[in-house]
Every structure is written in structure tokens, then in C-alpha cells.
Amino acid sequence: MSYRNPAPTVDIIIELVDRPHRPIVLIERHNSPLGWAIPGGFVDYGESVEVAARREAQEETGLQVELIEQFLVYSDPNRDRRQHTLSIVFLATARGEPNAGDDAKCVGIFESWCVPGNLCFDHDRILRDYWHYRHYGIRPRLG
């Protein structure tokens, strides 16, 4: 018997704490699906989600991040049209200048009022939940 399971991924919302208003870092994806995204990717076999989050942040932005907290898990089967994934989202901080790497075509630094509209996956929902949590301290309701 063969089982089909969702693939675990991580997304890292990186706040640049050495800049006014603590803007976040997004990447413009080089591969399909194209558009802007929260840095992240697949968890490798034998790797913890925390190690995967630090690795993906480094690979895509060049930043050494400090993981602050695990935010939420997003698991809608339709969140990624390529396959069923679930994403463990981390909040992290970093200092310095991000640089595009891995599958990032470029990186951008954004305040809450100027996030690009062409976000990939369910990253519009994740960022909406994050900004609400950051500004009001209220986590979104589950389900």
C-alpha cells in the first residue's frame, strides 16, 4: 500500500530590526509559480523545521536569521498548485542587506503598506494574518 502525504515546507517572515518600522523581506521567485513570496522552501529529509527555516532564509536572502517564534501552520490542500504542501511559518529577525540567492530572482524590503499584489501561494493570507498579529497582538482564529 502506498500513502500520499503532504510535503512539509517552511516560510520565514524576516523582520529587519536595524531599519525603521522593521520592514520584512520578500523574494521575487525565479521559478514557477512566478511572483513575490515569503522566503522559504521544502524541509529536507532528516532536517528539523527550525534548521530548514534558517537554511532557506540564508539560501534565498543571504541573511542569518534569529527565529523568534513559530507563527502558524498553513495546510490548505490548494495552497500550492504543484502539490499538497503544508507550511510551518516562522517569525524571525535579521540585520543587514539581503541579497537574492537560490531560486530568488531578486529580494525586496517592504513595509505593511506597500507589499506587492502579485504574491504566490497563500502568502497574501499569511501576511494578512502576520500584520494583524504584529499590529494588534491577536493571532488569527484556526479553521
CNS distance restraints for C-alpha pairs under 8 A (distance, minus, plus):
assign (resid   5 and name CA) (resid  84 and name CA) 7.80 0.50 0.50
assign (resid   6 and name CA) (resid  83 and name CA) 7.65 0.50 0.50
assign (resid   6 and name CA) (resid  84 and name CA) 4.94 0.50 0.50
assign (resid   6 and name CA) (resid  85 and name CA) 4.79 0.50 0.50
assign (resid   6 and name CA) (resid  86 and name CA) 6.34 0.50 0.50
assign (resid   7 and name CA) (resid  42 and name CA) 7.37 0.50 0.50
assign (resid   7 and name CA) (resid  83 and name CA) 7.84 0.50 0.50
assign (resid   7 and name CA) (resid  84 and name CA) 6.47 0.50 0.50
assign (resid   7 and name CA) (resid  85 and name CA) 4.58 0.50 0.50
assign (resid   7 and name CA) (resid  86 and name CA) 6.28 0.50 0.50
assign (resid   8 and name CA) (resid  42 and name CA) 6.13 0.50 0.50
assign (resid   8 and name CA) (resid  43 and name CA) 5.84 0.50 0.50
assign (resid   8 and name CA) (resid  85 and name CA) 5.82 0.50 0.50
assign (resid   8 and name CA) (resid  86 and name CA) 5.20 0.50 0.50
assign (resid   8 and name CA) (resid  87 and name CA) 6.08 0.50 0.50
assign (resid   8 and name CA) (resid  88 and name CA) 7.60 0.50 0.50
assign (resid   9 and name CA) (resid  40 and name CA) 7.22 0.50 0.50
assign (resid   9 and name CA) (resid  41 and name CA) 5.32 0.50 0.50
assign (resid   9 and name CA) (resid  42 and name CA) 4.22 0.50 0.50
assign (resid   9 and name CA) (resid  43 and name CA) 5.28 0.50 0.50
assign (resid   9 and name CA) (resid  49 and name CA) 7.91 0.50 0.50
assign (resid   9 and name CA) (resid  85 and name CA) 6.68 0.50 0.50
assign (resid   9 and name CA) (resid  86 and name CA) 5.95 0.50 0.50
assign (resid   9 and name CA) (resid  87 and name CA) 4.62 0.50 0.50
assign (resid   9 and name CA) (resid  88 and name CA) 6.31 0.50 0.50
assign (resid  10 and name CA) (resid  40 and name CA) 5.28 0.50 0.50
assign (resid  10 and name CA) (resid  41 and name CA) 5.57 0.50 0.50
assign (resid  10 and name CA) (resid  42 and name CA) 6.42 0.50 0.50
assign (resid  10 and name CA) (resid  43 and name CA) 6.83 0.50 0.50
assign (resid  10 and name CA) (resid  49 and name CA) 6.78 0.50 0.50
assign (resid  10 and name CA) (resid  52 and name CA) 6.98 0.50 0.50
assign (resid  10 and name CA) (resid  53 and name CA) 5.81 0.50 0.50
assign (resid  10 and name CA) (resid  87 and name CA) 5.00 0.50 0.50
assign (resid  10 and name CA) (resid  88 and name CA) 4.80 0.50 0.50
assign (resid  10 and name CA) (resid  89 and name CA) 5.70 0.50 0.50
assign (resid  10 and name CA) (resid  90 and name CA) 7.41 0.50 0.50
assign (resid  11 and name CA) (resid  38 and name CA) 6.05 0.50 0.50
assign (resid  11 and name CA) (resid  39 and name CA) 5.74 0.50 0.50
assign (resid  11 and name CA) (resid  40 and name CA) 4.19 0.50 0.50
assign (resid  11 and name CA) (resid  41 and name CA) 6.66 0.50 0.50
assign (resid  11 and name CA) (resid  53 and name CA) 6.85 0.50 0.50
assign (resid  11 and name CA) (resid  87 and name CA) 6.41 0.50 0.50
assign (resid  11 and name CA) (resid  88 and name CA) 6.35 0.50 0.50
assign (resid  11 and name CA) (resid  89 and name CA) 4.73 0.50 0.50
assign (resid  11 and name CA) (resid  90 and name CA) 6.25 0.50 0.50
assign (resid  12 and name CA) (resid  38 and name CA) 6.36 0.50 0.50
assign (resid  12 and name CA) (resid  39 and name CA) 5.63 0.50 0.50
assign (resid  12 and name CA) (resid  40 and name CA) 5.89 0.50 0.50
assign (resid  12 and name CA) (resid  53 and name CA) 6.34 0.50 0.50
assign (resid  12 and name CA) (resid  57 and name CA) 6.81 0.50 0.50
assign (resid  12 and name CA) (resid  89 and name CA) 5.83 0.50 0.50
assign (resid  12 and name CA) (resid  90 and name CA) 4.86 0.50 0.50
assign (resid  12 and name CA) (resid  91 and name CA) 5.92 0.50 0.50
assign (resid  12 and name CA) (resid  92 and name CA) 6.55 0.50 0.50
assign (resid  13 and name CA) (resid  24 and name CA) 6.65 0.50 0.50
assign (resid  13 and name CA) (resid  25 and name CA) 7.14 0.50 0.50
assign (resid  13 and name CA) (resid  38 and name CA) 6.29 0.50 0.50
assign (resid  13 and name CA) (resid  39 and name CA) 7.17 0.50 0.50
assign (resid  13 and name CA) (resid  89 and name CA) 7.40 0.50 0.50
assign (resid  13 and name CA) (resid  90 and name CA) 6.20 0.50 0.50
assign (resid  13 and name CA) (resid  91 and name CA) 4.99 0.50 0.50
assign (resid  13 and name CA) (resid  92 and name CA) 5.97 0.50 0.50
assign (resid  14 and name CA) (resid  24 and name CA) 5.31 0.50 0.50
assign (resid  14 and name CA) (resid  25 and name CA) 5.67 0.50 0.50
assign (resid  14 and name CA) (resid  65 and name CA) 7.40 0.50 0.50
assign (resid  14 and name CA) (resid  91 and name CA) 6.30 0.50 0.50
assign (resid  14 and name CA) (resid  92 and name CA) 4.81 0.50 0.50
assign (resid  14 and name CA) (resid  93 and name CA) 5.26 0.50 0.50
assign (resid  14 and name CA) (resid  94 and name CA) 6.57 0.50 0.50
assign (resid  15 and name CA) (resid  22 and name CA) 5.41 0.50 0.50
assign (resid  15 and name CA) (resid  23 and name CA) 5.59 0.50 0.50
assign (resid  15 and name CA) (resid  24 and name CA) 4.53 0.50 0.50
assign (resid  15 and name CA) (resid  25 and name CA) 6.83 0.50 0.50
assign (resid  15 and name CA) (resid  91 and name CA) 7.75 0.50 0.50
assign (resid  15 and name CA) (resid  92 and name CA) 6.21 0.50 0.50
assign (resid  15 and name CA) (resid  93 and name CA) 4.75 0.50 0.50
assign (resid  15 and name CA) (resid  94 and name CA) 6.29 0.50 0.50
assign (resid  16 and name CA) (resid  22 and name CA) 5.09 0.50 0.50
assign (resid  16 and name CA) (resid  23 and name CA) 5.66 0.50 0.50
assign (resid  16 and name CA) (resid  24 and name CA) 6.08 0.50 0.50
assign (resid  16 and name CA) (resid  25 and name CA) 7.50 0.50 0.50
assign (resid  16 and name CA) (resid  93 and name CA) 5.90 0.50 0.50
assign (resid  16 and name CA) (resid  94 and name CA) 5.16 0.50 0.50
assign (resid  16 and name CA) (resid  95 and name CA) 5.51 0.50 0.50
assign (resid  16 and name CA) (resid  96 and name CA) 7.50 0.50 0.50
assign (resid  17 and name CA) (resid  22 and name CA) 5.06 0.50 0.50
assign (resid  17 and name CA) (resid  23 and name CA) 7.77 0.50 0.50
assign (resid  17 and name CA) (resid  93 and name CA) 6.28 0.50 0.50
assign (resid  17 and name CA) (resid  94 and name CA) 6.23 0.50 0.50
assign (resid  17 and name CA) (resid  95 and name CA) 6.05 0.50 0.50
assign (resid  18 and name CA) (resid  22 and name CA) 7.20 0.50 0.50
assign (resid  18 and name CA) (resid  94 and name CA) 7.82 0.50 0.50
assign (resid  18 and name CA) (resid  95 and name CA) 5.53 0.50 0.50
assign (resid  18 and name CA) (resid  96 and name CA) 7.26 0.50 0.50
assign (resid  19 and name CA) (resid  23 and name CA) 7.07 0.50 0.50
assign (resid  21 and name CA) (resid 111 and name CA) 7.25 0.50 0.50
assign (resid  22 and name CA) (resid 111 and name CA) 7.65 0.50 0.50
assign (resid  23 and name CA) (resid 109 and name CA) 6.17 0.50 0.50
assign (resid  23 and name CA) (resid 110 and name CA) 5.24 0.50 0.50
assign (resid  23 and name CA) (resid 111 and name CA) 4.75 0.50 0.50
assign (resid  23 and name CA) (resid 112 and name CA) 7.47 0.50 0.50
assign (resid  24 and name CA) (resid 109 and name CA) 5.64 0.50 0.50
assign (resid  24 and name CA) (resid 110 and name CA) 5.35 0.50 0.50
assign (resid  24 and name CA) (resid 111 and name CA) 6.55 0.50 0.50
assign (resid  25 and name CA) (resid  38 and name CA) 7.29 0.50 0.50
assign (resid  25 and name CA) (resid  39 and name CA) 7.66 0.50 0.50
assign (resid  25 and name CA) (resid  98 and name CA) 7.68 0.50 0.50
assign (resid  25 and name CA) (resid 107 and name CA) 6.83 0.50 0.50
assign (resid  25 and name CA) (resid 108 and name CA) 5.75 0.50 0.50
assign (resid  25 and name CA) (resid 109 and name CA) 4.74 0.50 0.50
assign (resid  25 and name CA) (resid 110 and name CA) 6.38 0.50 0.50
assign (resid  26 and name CA) (resid  36 and name CA) 6.46 0.50 0.50
assign (resid  26 and name CA) (resid  37 and name CA) 5.59 0.50 0.50
assign (resid  26 and name CA) (resid  38 and name CA) 5.03 0.50 0.50
assign (resid  26 and name CA) (resid  39 and name CA) 6.17 0.50 0.50
assign (resid  26 and name CA) (resid 107 and name CA) 5.75 0.50 0.50
assign (resid  26 and name CA) (resid 108 and name CA) 5.33 0.50 0.50
assign (resid  26 and name CA) (resid 109 and name CA) 6.43 0.50 0.50
assign (resid  26 and name CA) (resid 110 and name CA) 7.37 0.50 0.50
assign (resid  27 and name CA) (resid  36 and name CA) 5.54 0.50 0.50
assign (resid  27 and name CA) (resid  37 and name CA) 5.37 0.50 0.50
assign (resid  27 and name CA) (resid  38 and name CA) 6.33 0.50 0.50
assign (resid  27 and name CA) (resid  39 and name CA) 6.08 0.50 0.50
assign (resid  27 and name CA) (resid  60 and name CA) 7.50 0.50 0.50
assign (resid  27 and name CA) (resid  61 and name CA) 7.66 0.50 0.50
assign (resid  27 and name CA) (resid 100 and name CA) 7.33 0.50 0.50
assign (resid  27 and name CA) (resid 104 and name CA) 5.68 0.50 0.50
assign (resid  27 and name CA) (resid 105 and name CA) 7.22 0.50 0.50
assign (resid  27 and name CA) (resid 106 and name CA) 5.80 0.50 0.50
assign (resid  27 and name CA) (resid 107 and name CA) 4.34 0.50 0.50
assign (resid  27 and name CA) (resid 108 and name CA) 6.15 0.50 0.50
assign (resid  28 and name CA) (resid  34 and name CA) 7.38 0.50 0.50
assign (resid  28 and name CA) (resid  35 and name CA) 5.54 0.50 0.50
assign (resid  28 and name CA) (resid  36 and name CA) 4.29 0.50 0.50
assign (resid  28 and name CA) (resid  37 and name CA) 6.25 0.50 0.50
assign (resid  28 and name CA) (resid 104 and name CA) 5.65 0.50 0.50
assign (resid  28 and name CA) (resid 105 and name CA) 5.45 0.50 0.50
assign (resid  28 and name CA) (resid 106 and name CA) 5.25 0.50 0.50
assign (resid  28 and name CA) (resid 107 and name CA) 6.03 0.50 0.50
assign (resid  28 and name CA) (resid 108 and name CA) 7.66 0.50 0.50
assign (resid  29 and name CA) (resid  33 and name CA) 7.31 0.50 0.50
assign (resid  29 and name CA) (resid  34 and name CA) 5.36 0.50 0.50
assign (resid  29 and name CA) (resid  35 and name CA) 5.64 0.50 0.50
assign (resid  29 and name CA) (resid  36 and name CA) 6.03 0.50 0.50
assign (resid  29 and name CA) (resid  37 and name CA) 6.84 0.50 0.50
assign (resid  29 and name CA) (resid 103 and name CA) 6.17 0.50 0.50
assign (resid  29 and name CA) (resid 104 and name CA) 4.83 0.50 0.50
assign (resid  29 and name CA) (resid 105 and name CA) 5.54 0.50 0.50
assign (resid  29 and name CA) (resid 106 and name CA) 7.47 0.50 0.50
assign (resid  30 and name CA) (resid  34 and name CA) 6.58 0.50 0.50
assign (resid  30 and name CA) (resid 103 and name CA) 5.26 0.50 0.50
assign (resid  30 and name CA) (resid 104 and name CA) 5.25 0.50 0.50
assign (resid  30 and name CA) (resid 105 and name CA) 4.66 0.50 0.50
assign (resid  31 and name CA) (resid 103 and name CA) 6.44 0.50 0.50
assign (resid  33 and name CA) (resid 120 and name CA) 6.66 0.50 0.50
assign (resid  34 and name CA) (resid 120 and name CA) 6.97 0.50 0.50
assign (resid  35 and name CA) (resid 118 and name CA) 5.51 0.50 0.50
assign (resid  35 and name CA) (resid 119 and name CA) 5.59 0.50 0.50
assign (resid  35 and name CA) (resid 120 and name CA) 5.67 0.50 0.50
assign (resid  36 and name CA) (resid 116 and name CA) 7.12 0.50 0.50
assign (resid  36 and name CA) (resid 118 and name CA) 6.08 0.50 0.50
assign (resid  36 and name CA) (resid 119 and name CA) 4.67 0.50 0.50
assign (resid  36 and name CA) (resid 120 and name CA) 5.92 0.50 0.50
assign (resid  37 and name CA) (resid 119 and name CA) 5.64 0.50 0.50
assign (resid  37 and name CA) (resid 120 and name CA) 5.53 0.50 0.50
assign (resid  37 and name CA) (resid 121 and name CA) 7.79 0.50 0.50
assign (resid  37 and name CA) (resid 123 and name CA) 6.46 0.50 0.50
assign (resid  38 and name CA) (resid 123 and name CA) 6.73 0.50 0.50
assign (resid  39 and name CA) (resid  56 and name CA) 6.92 0.50 0.50
assign (resid  39 and name CA) (resid  57 and name CA) 6.04 0.50 0.50
assign (resid  39 and name CA) (resid  60 and name CA) 6.42 0.50 0.50
assign (resid  39 and name CA) (resid  61 and name CA) 7.51 0.50 0.50
assign (resid  40 and name CA) (resid  53 and name CA) 6.73 0.50 0.50
assign (resid  40 and name CA) (resid  56 and name CA) 5.30 0.50 0.50
assign (resid  40 and name CA) (resid  57 and name CA) 6.47 0.50 0.50
assign (resid  40 and name CA) (resid  60 and name CA) 7.67 0.50 0.50
assign (resid  41 and name CA) (resid  52 and name CA) 7.97 0.50 0.50
assign (resid  41 and name CA) (resid  56 and name CA) 6.24 0.50 0.50
assign (resid  42 and name CA) (resid  52 and name CA) 7.59 0.50 0.50
assign (resid  43 and name CA) (resid  47 and name CA) 6.49 0.50 0.50
assign (resid  43 and name CA) (resid  48 and name CA) 7.42 0.50 0.50
assign (resid  43 and name CA) (resid  49 and name CA) 6.35 0.50 0.50
assign (resid  43 and name CA) (resid  52 and name CA) 5.49 0.50 0.50
assign (resid  44 and name CA) (resid  52 and name CA) 7.14 0.50 0.50
assign (resid  47 and name CA) (resid  51 and name CA) 6.40 0.50 0.50
assign (resid  47 and name CA) (resid  52 and name CA) 6.43 0.50 0.50
assign (resid  48 and name CA) (resid  52 and name CA) 6.21 0.50 0.50
assign (resid  49 and name CA) (resid  53 and name CA) 6.05 0.50 0.50
assign (resid  49 and name CA) (resid  88 and name CA) 7.60 0.50 0.50
assign (resid  50 and name CA) (resid  54 and name CA) 6.41 0.50 0.50
assign (resid  50 and name CA) (resid  67 and name CA) 7.77 0.50 0.50
assign (resid  51 and name CA) (resid  55 and name CA) 6.07 0.50 0.50
assign (resid  52 and name CA) (resid  56 and name CA) 5.95 0.50 0.50
assign (resid  53 and name CA) (resid  57 and name CA) 6.10 0.50 0.50
assign (resid  53 and name CA) (resid  90 and name CA) 7.47 0.50 0.50
assign (resid  54 and name CA) (resid  58 and name CA) 6.20 0.50 0.50
assign (resid  54 and name CA) (resid  64 and name CA) 7.13 0.50 0.50
assign (resid  54 and name CA) (resid  65 and name CA) 6.27 0.50 0.50
assign (resid  54 and name CA) (resid  66 and name CA) 7.86 0.50 0.50
assign (resid  54 and name CA) (resid  67 and name CA) 7.67 0.50 0.50
assign (resid  55 and name CA) (resid  59 and name CA) 6.05 0.50 0.50
assign (resid  56 and name CA) (resid  60 and name CA) 5.97 0.50 0.50
assign (resid  57 and name CA) (resid  61 and name CA) 5.68 0.50 0.50
assign (resid  57 and name CA) (resid  62 and name CA) 6.92 0.50 0.50
assign (resid  57 and name CA) (resid  63 and name CA) 6.33 0.50 0.50
assign (resid  57 and name CA) (resid  64 and name CA) 7.22 0.50 0.50
assign (resid  57 and name CA) (resid  65 and name CA) 6.98 0.50 0.50
assign (resid  58 and name CA) (resid  62 and name CA) 4.47 0.50 0.50
assign (resid  58 and name CA) (resid  63 and name CA) 4.99 0.50 0.50
assign (resid  58 and name CA) (resid  64 and name CA) 5.83 0.50 0.50
assign (resid  58 and name CA) (resid  65 and name CA) 7.60 0.50 0.50
assign (resid  59 and name CA) (resid 101 and name CA) 5.72 0.50 0.50
assign (resid  59 and name CA) (resid 102 and name CA) 5.57 0.50 0.50
assign (resid  60 and name CA) (resid  99 and name CA) 7.60 0.50 0.50
assign (resid  60 and name CA) (resid 100 and name CA) 5.72 0.50 0.50
assign (resid  60 and name CA) (resid 101 and name CA) 4.54 0.50 0.50
assign (resid  60 and name CA) (resid 102 and name CA) 5.25 0.50 0.50
assign (resid  60 and name CA) (resid 103 and name CA) 6.73 0.50 0.50
assign (resid  60 and name CA) (resid 104 and name CA) 5.81 0.50 0.50
assign (resid  61 and name CA) (resid  98 and name CA) 5.02 0.50 0.50
assign (resid  61 and name CA) (resid  99 and name CA) 4.97 0.50 0.50
assign (resid  61 and name CA) (resid 100 and name CA) 5.14 0.50 0.50
assign (resid  61 and name CA) (resid 101 and name CA) 6.01 0.50 0.50
assign (resid  61 and name CA) (resid 104 and name CA) 7.88 0.50 0.50
assign (resid  61 and name CA) (resid 107 and name CA) 6.94 0.50 0.50
assign (resid  62 and name CA) (resid  98 and name CA) 5.69 0.50 0.50
assign (resid  62 and name CA) (resid  99 and name CA) 5.41 0.50 0.50
assign (resid  62 and name CA) (resid 100 and name CA) 6.96 0.50 0.50
assign (resid  62 and name CA) (resid 101 and name CA) 6.87 0.50 0.50
assign (resid  63 and name CA) (resid  94 and name CA) 6.57 0.50 0.50
assign (resid  63 and name CA) (resid  95 and name CA) 7.47 0.50 0.50
assign (resid  63 and name CA) (resid  96 and name CA) 7.25 0.50 0.50
assign (resid  63 and name CA) (resid  97 and name CA) 7.55 0.50 0.50
assign (resid  63 and name CA) (resid  98 and name CA) 5.91 0.50 0.50
assign (resid  63 and name CA) (resid  99 and name CA) 7.79 0.50 0.50
assign (resid  64 and name CA) (resid  94 and name CA) 6.34 0.50 0.50
assign (resid  64 and name CA) (resid  95 and name CA) 7.94 0.50 0.50
assign (resid  65 and name CA) (resid  92 and name CA) 6.03 0.50 0.50
assign (resid  65 and name CA) (resid  93 and name CA) 5.57 0.50 0.50
assign (resid  65 and name CA) (resid  94 and name CA) 4.84 0.50 0.50
assign (resid  66 and name CA) (resid  92 and name CA) 5.34 0.50 0.50
assign (resid  66 and name CA) (resid  93 and name CA) 5.29 0.50 0.50
assign (resid  66 and name CA) (resid  94 and name CA) 6.39 0.50 0.50
assign (resid  67 and name CA) (resid  90 and name CA) 6.71 0.50 0.50
assign (resid  67 and name CA) (resid  91 and name CA) 6.11 0.50 0.50
assign (resid  67 and name CA) (resid  92 and name CA) 4.30 0.50 0.50
assign (resid  67 and name CA) (resid  93 and name CA) 6.66 0.50 0.50
assign (resid  68 and name CA) (resid  90 and name CA) 7.36 0.50 0.50
assign (resid  68 and name CA) (resid  91 and name CA) 5.52 0.50 0.50
assign (resid  68 and name CA) (resid  92 and name CA) 5.03 0.50 0.50
assign (resid  68 and name CA) (resid  93 and name CA) 7.02 0.50 0.50
assign (resid  69 and name CA) (resid  90 and name CA) 5.82 0.50 0.50
assign (resid  69 and name CA) (resid  91 and name CA) 5.41 0.50 0.50
assign (resid  69 and name CA) (resid  92 and name CA) 7.13 0.50 0.50
assign (resid  70 and name CA) (resid  88 and name CA) 7.27 0.50 0.50
assign (resid  70 and name CA) (resid  89 and name CA) 6.07 0.50 0.50
assign (resid  70 and name CA) (resid  90 and name CA) 4.45 0.50 0.50
assign (resid  70 and name CA) (resid  91 and name CA) 6.30 0.50 0.50
assign (resid  71 and name CA) (resid  88 and name CA) 7.57 0.50 0.50
assign (resid  71 and name CA) (resid  89 and name CA) 5.39 0.50 0.50
assign (resid  71 and name CA) (resid  90 and name CA) 5.26 0.50 0.50
assign (resid  71 and name CA) (resid  91 and name CA) 6.27 0.50 0.50
assign (resid  72 and name CA) (resid  88 and name CA) 6.21 0.50 0.50
assign (resid  72 and name CA) (resid  89 and name CA) 5.52 0.50 0.50
assign (resid  72 and name CA) (resid  90 and name CA) 7.55 0.50 0.50
assign (resid  73 and name CA) (resid  86 and name CA) 6.86 0.50 0.50
assign (resid  73 and name CA) (resid  87 and name CA) 5.48 0.50 0.50
assign (resid  73 and name CA) (resid  88 and name CA) 4.53 0.50 0.50
assign (resid  73 and name CA) (resid  89 and name CA) 6.01 0.50 0.50
assign (resid  74 and name CA) (resid  86 and name CA) 5.62 0.50 0.50
assign (resid  74 and name CA) (resid  87 and name CA) 5.16 0.50 0.50
assign (resid  74 and name CA) (resid  88 and name CA) 6.66 0.50 0.50
assign (resid  74 and name CA) (resid  89 and name CA) 7.65 0.50 0.50
assign (resid  75 and name CA) (resid  79 and name CA) 7.11 0.50 0.50
assign (resid  75 and name CA) (resid  85 and name CA) 6.46 0.50 0.50
assign (resid  75 and name CA) (resid  86 and name CA) 4.25 0.50 0.50
assign (resid  75 and name CA) (resid  87 and name CA) 6.39 0.50 0.50
assign (resid  76 and name CA) (resid  84 and name CA) 7.90 0.50 0.50
assign (resid  76 and name CA) (resid  85 and name CA) 7.89 0.50 0.50
assign (resid  76 and name CA) (resid  86 and name CA) 7.28 0.50 0.50
assign (resid  77 and name CA) (resid  83 and name CA) 7.93 0.50 0.50
assign (resid  77 and name CA) (resid  84 and name CA) 4.99 0.50 0.50
assign (resid  77 and name CA) (resid  85 and name CA) 6.71 0.50 0.50
assign (resid  77 and name CA) (resid  86 and name CA) 7.83 0.50 0.50
assign (resid  78 and name CA) (resid  83 and name CA) 7.97 0.50 0.50
assign (resid  78 and name CA) (resid  84 and name CA) 6.65 0.50 0.50
assign (resid  79 and name CA) (resid  84 and name CA) 7.33 0.50 0.50
assign (resid  79 and name CA) (resid  85 and name CA) 7.19 0.50 0.50
assign (resid  79 and name CA) (resid 121 and name CA) 5.35 0.50 0.50
assign (resid  79 and name CA) (resid 122 and name CA) 5.47 0.50 0.50
assign (resid  80 and name CA) (resid  84 and name CA) 6.34 0.50 0.50
assign (resid  80 and name CA) (resid  85 and name CA) 6.56 0.50 0.50
assign (resid  80 and name CA) (resid 121 and name CA) 5.39 0.50 0.50
assign (resid  80 and name CA) (resid 122 and name CA) 7.70 0.50 0.50
assign (resid  81 and name CA) (resid 121 and name CA) 7.86 0.50 0.50
assign (resid  98 and name CA) (resid 107 and name CA) 6.84 0.50 0.50
assign (resid  99 and name CA) (resid 106 and name CA) 7.35 0.50 0.50
assign (resid  99 and name CA) (resid 107 and name CA) 6.37 0.50 0.50
assign (resid 100 and name CA) (resid 104 and name CA) 5.33 0.50 0.50
assign (resid 100 and name CA) (resid 105 and name CA) 6.24 0.50 0.50
assign (resid 100 and name CA) (resid 106 and name CA) 4.86 0.50 0.50
assign (resid 100 and name CA) (resid 107 and name CA) 5.38 0.50 0.50
assign (resid 101 and name CA) (resid 105 and name CA) 7.36 0.50 0.50
assign (resid 101 and name CA) (resid 106 and name CA) 7.79 0.50 0.50
assign (resid 110 and name CA) (resid 114 and name CA) 6.06 0.50 0.50
assign (resid 110 and name CA) (resid 115 and name CA) 5.70 0.50 0.50
assign (resid 111 and name CA) (resid 115 and name CA) 6.57 0.50 0.50
assign (resid 112 and name CA) (resid 131 and name CA) 6.96 0.50 0.50
assign (resid 119 and name CA) (resid 123 and name CA) 5.99 0.50 0.50
assign (resid 119 and name CA) (resid 124 and name CA) 6.07 0.50 0.50
assign (resid 120 and name CA) (resid 124 and name CA) 7.71 0.50 0.50
assign (resid 122 and name CA) (resid 126 and name CA) 6.45 0.50 0.50
assign (resid 123 and name CA) (resid 127 and name CA) 5.92 0.50 0.50
assign (resid 124 and name CA) (resid 128 and name CA) 6.07 0.50 0.50
assign (resid 125 and name CA) (resid 129 and name CA) 6.14 0.50 0.50
assign (resid 126 and name CA) (resid 130 and name CA) 6.09 0.50 0.50
assign (resid 127 and name CA) (resid 131 and name CA) 5.98 0.50 0.50
assign (resid 128 and name CA) (resid 132 and name CA) 6.21 0.50 0.50
assign (resid 129 and name CA) (resid 133 and name CA) 6.19 0.50 0.50
assign (resid 129 and name CA) (resid 139 and name CA) 7.18 0.50 0.50
assign (resid 129 and name CA) (resid 140 and name CA) 6.07 0.50 0.50
assign (resid 130 and name CA) (resid 134 and name CA) 5.98 0.50 0.50
assign (resid 131 and name CA) (resid 135 and name CA) 5.95 0.50 0.50
assign (resid 132 and name CA) (resid 136 and name CA) 5.73 0.50 0.50
assign (resid 132 and name CA) (resid 137 and name CA) 7.14 0.50 0.50
assign (resid 132 and name CA) (resid 138 and name CA) 6.69 0.50 0.50
assign (resid 132 and name CA) (resid 139 and name CA) 7.48 0.50 0.50
assign (resid 132 and name CA) (resid 140 and name CA) 7.98 0.50 0.50
assign (resid 133 and name CA) (resid 137 and name CA) 4.49 0.50 0.50
assign (resid 133 and name CA) (resid 138 and name CA) 4.74 0.50 0.50
assign (resid 133 and name CA) (resid 139 and name CA) 5.28 0.50 0.50
assign (resid 133 and name CA) (resid 140 and name CA) 7.48 0.50 0.50
assign (resid 134 and name CA) (resid 138 and name CA) 7.83 0.50 0.50
